[in-house]
């Protein structure tokens, strides 16, 4: 079939492009390797999802020749194990193949190959496209900035006996990312944490900054903070605005993932951070002020002042080790939905920061068994008062 007066590109060209992407080649390099500039559009059409690429014949998937061997073996009365041993495949693979692709006439290799190719055809009609009730429920939560994984878990909890009200988080992502599915509005990508409609690899960690006098290493932090058994141990950082001219302070409690945001409208130097942190911590009971982990940024040069005013023991992470503040790093990613990179963060009022923190603290978290941080904190305080 012709397209715009030209023959379609062979399937082998597409497969070669996607094999280059899987091997880690940049998109442009992979496109040049197969001699097709349009190949870059294939990645965009797939939403950056390699799993939506055409699959090679053979390898993980049975080929026509292997299906012919299965048909010959069945005609000879051989068992699935005997056929599988000859093919070098697991017996379960052969058994599933026969069960899936047999008809009332028995197993035929050509017919089995046609059925397999039909099922493998992409894109398929999205699950969300055919269920208006499910689609509306998902879209409403996305607009409230729930993540797809939170939505998927909430559906199982809210509709335990309704199989039609189930969808995986990957299906939600692909319904937004992949062109042609049309199940969810494309602009809902802005509600995702990254705000992107194309998957991209993680960024590298930033550069090490200057050292601070009197730092205590995170290796000396109490064991109770490491295992998250006792609330009151915090992680903190700054998220930066355009040209690093503005900032918002973030504090995350390790056990409950409860979030506090520091309002820094005029400056984010050591004095401003110390004052904002002291004011924020003053609103908490003493049992929630045990320790704080921060990176080696100069904004914590007044850490001794903060420690004296709040009772917090402050520990500093090793250079280039963001995983030592994993909860805070994750929360900062969530906050970028509200405070995008490259914007002026000084324009946000204290009331707006409090509203954002309240929304984060009311969102269910997988690590908390789908409780919200506010619920987890309330349960701790109720237990401590009992």
Secondary structure in CASP SS format (residue, H / E / C, confidence):
PFRMAT SS
TARGET T0000
AUTHOR 0000-0000-0000
METHOD secondary structure of the structure
MODEL  1
X C 1.00
X E 1.00
X E 1.00
X C 1.00
X C 1.00
X E 1.00
X E 1.00
X C 1.00
X C 1.00
X C 1.00
X H 1.00
X H 1.00
X H 1.00
X H 1.00
X H 1.00
X H 1.00
X H 1.00
X H 1.00
X H 1.00
X H 1.00
X H 1.00
X H 1.00
X C 1.00
X C 1.00
X C 1.00
X C 1.00
X H 1.00
X H 1.00
X H 1.00
X H 1.00
X H 1.00
X H 1.00
X H 1.00
X C 1.00
X C 1.00
X C 1.00
X C 1.00
X C 1.00
X H 1.00
X H 1.00
X H 1.00
X H 1.00
X H 1.00
X H 1.00
X H 1.00
X C 1.00
X C 1.00
X C 1.00
X C 1.00
X H 1.00
X H 1.00
X H 1.00
X C 1.00
X C 1.00
X C 1.00
X C 1.00
X C 1.00
X C 1.00
X C 1.00
X C 1.00
X C 1.00
X C 1.00
X C 1.00
X H 1.00
X H 1.00
X H 1.00
X H 1.00
X H 1.00
X H 1.00
X H 1.00
X H 1.00
X H 1.00
X H 1.00
X H 1.00
X H 1.00
X C 1.00
X C 1.00
X C 1.00
X C 1.00
X H 1.00
X H 1.00
X H 1.00
X H 1.00
X H 1.00
X H 1.00
X H 1.00
X H 1.00
X C 1.00
X C 1.00
X C 1.00
X H 1.00
X H 1.00
X H 1.00
X H 1.00
X H 1.00
X H 1.00
X H 1.00
X H 1.00
X H 1.00
X H 1.00
X H 1.00
X C 1.00
X E 1.00
X C 1.00
X C 1.00
X E 1.00
X C 1.00
X C 1.00
X H 1.00
X H 1.00
X H 1.00
X H 1.00
X H 1.00
X H 1.00
X H 1.00
X H 1.00
X H 1.00
X H 1.00
X H 1.00
X H 1.00
X C 1.00
X C 1.00
X C 1.00
X C 1.00
X C 1.00
X C 1.00
X H 1.00
X H 1.00
X H 1.00
X H 1.00
X C 1.00
X H 1.00
X H 1.00
X H 1.00
X H 1.00
X H 1.00
X H 1.00
X H 1.00
X H 1.00
X H 1.00
X H 1.00
X H 1.00
X H 1.00
X C 1.00
X C 1.00
X C 1.00
X C 1.00
X H 1.00
X H 1.00
X H 1.00
X H 1.00
X H 1.00
X H 1.00
X H 1.00
X H 1.00
X H 1.00
X H 1.00
X H 1.00
X C 1.00
X C 1.00
X C 1.00
X C 1.00
X H 1.00
X H 1.00
X H 1.00
X C 1.00
X C 1.00
X C 1.00
X H 1.00
X H 1.00
X H 1.00
X H 1.00
X H 1.00
X H 1.00
X H 1.00
X H 1.00
X H 1.00
X C 1.00
X C 1.00
X C 1.00
X C 1.00
X C 1.00
X C 1.00
X C 1.00
X C 1.00
X H 1.00
X H 1.00
X H 1.00
X H 1.00
X H 1.00
X H 1.00
X C 1.00
X C 1.00
X C 1.00
X C 1.00
X C 1.00
X C 1.00
X C 1.00
X C 1.00
X C 1.00
X C 1.00
X C 1.00
X C 1.00
X C 1.00
X C 1.00
X C 1.00
X C 1.00
X C 1.00
X C 1.00
X C 1.00
X C 1.00
X C 1.00
X C 1.00
X C 1.00
X C 1.00
X C 1.00
X E 1.00
X H 1.00
X H 1.00
X H 1.00
X C 1.00
X C 1.00
X H 1.00
X H 1.00
X H 1.00
X H 1.00
X C 1.00
X C 1.00
X C 1.00
X C 1.00
X C 1.00
X C 1.00
X E 1.00
X E 1.00
X E 1.00
X E 1.00
X E 1.00
X E 1.00
X E 1.00
X E 1.00
X C 1.00
X H 1.00
X H 1.00
X H 1.00
X C 1.00
X C 1.00
X E 1.00
X E 1.00
X E 1.00
X E 1.00
X E 1.00
X E 1.00
X E 1.00
X C 1.00
X C 1.00
X C 1.00
X C 1.00
X C 1.00
X E 1.00
X E 1.00
X E 1.00
X E 1.00
X C 1.00
X C 1.00
X C 1.00
X C 1.00
X C 1.00
X C 1.00
X C 1.00
X H 1.00
X H 1.00
X H 1.00
X H 1.00
X H 1.00
X H 1.00
X H 1.00
X H 1.00
X H 1.00
X H 1.00
X H 1.00
X H 1.00
X C 1.00
X C 1.00
X C 1.00
X C 1.00
X H 1.00
X H 1.00
X H 1.00
X C 1.00
X C 1.00
X E 1.00
X E 1.00
X E 1.00
X E 1.00
X C 1.00
X C 1.00
X C 1.00
X H 1.00
X H 1.00
X H 1.00
X C 1.00
X C 1.00
X H 1.00
X H 1.00
X H 1.00
X H 1.00
X H 1.00
X H 1.00
X H 1.00
X H 1.00
X C 1.00
X C 1.00
X E 1.00
X E 1.00
X E 1.00
X E 1.00
X C 1.00
X C 1.00
X C 1.00
X C 1.00
X C 1.00
X H 1.00
X H 1.00
X H 1.00
X H 1.00
X H 1.00
X H 1.00
X H 1.00
X H 1.00
X H 1.00
X H 1.00
X H 1.00
X H 1.00
X H 1.00
X H 1.00
X C 1.00
X C 1.00
X C 1.00
X C 1.00
X C 1.00
X C 1.00
X C 1.00
X C 1.00
X C 1.00
X H 1.00
X H 1.00
X H 1.00
X C 1.00
X C 1.00
X H 1.00
X H 1.00
X H 1.00
X H 1.00
X H 1.00
X H 1.00
X H 1.00
X H 1.00
X H 1.00
X H 1.00
X H 1.00
X H 1.00
X C 1.00
X C 1.00
X E 1.00
X E 1.00
X H 1.00
X H 1.00
X H 1.00
X C 1.00
X C 1.00
X E 1.00
X E 1.00
X H 1.00
X H 1.00
X H 1.00
X H 1.00
X H 1.00
X H 1.00
X H 1.00
X H 1.00
X H 1.00
X H 1.00
X H 1.00
X H 1.00
X H 1.00
X C 1.00
END
